């Protein structure tokens, strides 16, 4: 999708002031030279662009670094979340993630959606045969190890 698509989508939502929006998308480019996640000028992510178009809402990036198989069986796996650090809004986003069965793991402000979108690109390259340097099954996910 492009800038106009995102702007049109955001305006179609109506008044989103004070609402939590969870962005689960990945802005994928054409597959001509292998899959790439699109960024905007300055390396801006789609999560940041959505926040730009919904300035009175709180946008969080989540659910974009795993395949559909894991949505069916979250089983307490970690789900990385980037977005506004305000505790009340963040708690809402984390409650949605937990309700699906994931363990929410906040990584930082919406700027960090750049990293989550890059992780999604890596997951897709590894999960879809022929796209990456390593072909794996789709039955893997990124998780937090150690003592965060």
Secondary structure, DSSP 8 states (H G I E B T S, - for coil): --HHHHHHHHHHT---TT-EEEE----B--STTS--B--BGGGB-HHHHHHHHTTTSEEEE-S-SS-HHHHH--TT-EEEEEE---HHHHHHHHHHHHHHT-EEEEEESGGGHHHHHHHHHHHHHHHSTTTSSS---S-------S--
